[in-house]
Amino acid sequence: MPGPGGKKNKNKPTPRPVPAALDLADAPLNACAERICAVLELPELKTRSGLKHVHKDFDTIQRKLTALYHAHPNDDRVLGGIVVIWGKLSSDIKLRDMLLAQGVLDKIVLALARKPCQVAALRVLALMTTNGGEDARKKVANATTSSILDIMNAERGSRFIVDLCVSILSHALSGRLDHSRLEPRSSSFPWARVLDSLLDVLATPGVSSVSFDHAQEFLVHGTQSLRHFYLANPRAIRFIVALVHSDSLEYRCTALFALMNLHFHAADSKISREVDPLKLMHVRWPQHISDVMVAYGGTRCEVYQIMNATVDYQQALMKAAQDGDLIALGSTLYALIMRNERSVARGMFQDEYGKPIQTMLPFMAFEDSLPHCAKALEALGPDAKLAVGNTRVPVVDMAAVLRIKSHMQKGRWDLARGLAQEGLARSPDELYFYYALSVGTSDTAEDQVRYARKGLKRVREGLRLPGAKGTLLPINESYVRLNMLMNSCEQAFFLASGGIWDALFDKTPWERVIAFLRISYEDSKTYIRDSPPDTPNLHRIIVLFVLNSFVWDGPSYSPDLRELKSKLNRLKIAEEIATLAYNRPERIGHRLAFETIIDNYAVARDEWDAVIARFGNLPREAGVVPDVEIPEERDELFEWLDTDSCGHHNKKRDETFISRWSVDVVELYRCSSCGNPSAVLRKCSRCGMARYCDQACQKKDWADGHKKHCLSDPI
């Protein structure tokens, strides 16, 4: 019987003592790992059920491994075998995170410093980072980057070791990047050394495709956060610039947007669209600019049109102040809005001393004329029409245009878009409604492209602005058409820039990104062809055209970029005009990326062309980054670690080469009616070839001729 307060002893298993010797002499590390598993009675690690047992008894298993290590702290075979076991466990994401939480990286760093354990430690780090989450990668980067850089530089002659090191760095460092902020120059992390080491690998004769892919991937991803370190390393910038000449469309795209990201934290974020008529009145054009404007046609130029519309606007206001006829004023304002973007200027009725005066009109500020005139027009009734030039326009549409213009002037984009959508439902032939829906903020960029494409499609079919055959400009020179081209171009480029990284990681279709880039390219080219030489936006669109041209025509460009000479000359004149008459060109991301390419292109080509040419058009299986080539003597170790499950087959991206992307292929991802790209194009259910962004486009294309084509095709 137990004594007072005593309890009967229960049978408890006695912990198995750590063996003093494991007999691991001269055994390869995979054999060491198997021997350790057997001696410590660990579950079978090559099966799913075995890993489930590890989940249940993780703490116990980890204590056994830790005790074994402490019993043999100087035995490389023991340390190497334990590291290999940790690597096997790391194929399970949850087990990997549990290992990292218990500080195994400290012992892996020790293994990196011991030659017999080095390869195993590197392979385990590759396992932990290839499919690792951001937190895991960040931990690996913080703990191992300096050691890996030391090994990579010391083992430059071993392609296998270098490939492993570059792969680990590329994956781990991506978790260390924070694109929302600039890494300070004073950072204690060895970023400068990372860039130099990766560039040294790229410049090594015979660099492998594994090292090239991983190094270039990190270099194009790091520009936004590491701006200071790239600017201090011109060789890194030149490498990215040289990629825009690659045969690989993917390399060209990522390089282009990497250069935009390089300037993200330093670029201007706003574009000034204000035009001061008083400044225009006092411009003195240099002779070479006057010659350009005369050659185009002085009365067709933007400055002339703005000044002419301003005079007509002021005269209409003065007349209305005398007779109080808001209907006549509203009709005139509608015609002026159709004619010139800047026809409704800000200001107010003033006396000769600048003091505001009250007229018989119900407003003092000029821009307030718009809603008052709209109200007067609406009072005529829904069926009323008024003559504008040689066309009779419904007054409800005229009033809607005036209200939309008022909302747009005051930045009330949601209200403007709502009225425009109502207007289109009522009058699908009013081009201004399409134009209004092509303008707005970045959160409606996709809709802006869609409506711009629809409006441009209507223009190509012959739809014209009211009065276009009489008092107004020809449609090709109308700002409504040109601005739809501009908005389509800029917003499509914006959407492509936001989608490129998602496409690389298989979160959005490559086809959609490429379709947006194609739209931006085509519409910028058309805008430049038809735009007056003095339009305020021309310099921005030329810059966008040049950037797009590197995507589509980059491989054909010579080092001196002679193919772009005419566009660059026109850009210079457009910039001079903007500075003299409007505003100095803003230092936005597009422009800064453009300048970086132009300034570095020739030298970058000379320095990196030979390297990039080796990899720019290598045929590889889509979605697969090349695996590290394993030496024969390491086969058993890597087979034990199951390289198929922990290699680089993460379907991270779709390799995209120019030979694959013809214009015909891109067209498959654009609406067959209006040309707009969409993530959810609907196919024609009969032929399966035509694609549409909505039912309206499908009905229209059916009426426009697809019916005949579709019904004639054999099914």
Buried (B, 14 or more C-beta within 10 A) or exposed (E): EEEEEEEEEEEEEEEEEBBEEBEBEEBBBBBBBBBBBEBBEBBEBEEEEBBEBBBEEBEEBBEBBBBBBEBBEEBBBBBBBBBBBBBBBBBBEEBBBBBBEBEBBEBBBBBBEBEEBBBBBBBBBBBBBBBBEEEBBBBBBBBBBBBBBBBBBEBBEBBBBBBBBBBBBBBBBBBBBEBEEBBEEEEEBEBBBBBBBBBBBBBBEEBBBBBBBBBBBBBBBBBBBBBBBBBBBBBBBBBBBBBBBBBBBBBBBBBBBBBBBBBBBEBBEEEEEEBEBEEBEEEEBEEEBEEBBEEBEEEBBBBBBBBBBBEBBBEBBEBBBEEEBBBBBBBBBBBBBBBBBBBBBEBBBEEEEEEEEEBEBEBBEBBBBBBBBBBBBBEBEEEBBBEBBEBEBBBBBBBBBBBBBBBBBEEBBEBBBEBBBEBBEBBBEBBBBBBBBBBBEEEBBBBBBBBBBBBBBBBEEEBBBBBBEEEBBEBEBBBBBBBBBBBBBBBBBBBBBBBBBBBBEBEBBBBBBBBBBBBBBBBBBBBBEBBBBBBBBBBBBBBBBBBBBBBBBBBEBEEEBEEBEEBBEBBEBBBBBBEBBBBEBBEBBBBBBBBBBBEBBBBBBEBBBEBBBEBBBBEEEEEBBBBBEBEEEBEEBBEBBBBEEBBBBBEBBBBBBBEEBEEEEBBEBBBBBBBBBBEEBBEBEEBEEBBBBBEBBBEBBBEBEBEEBBEEEEE
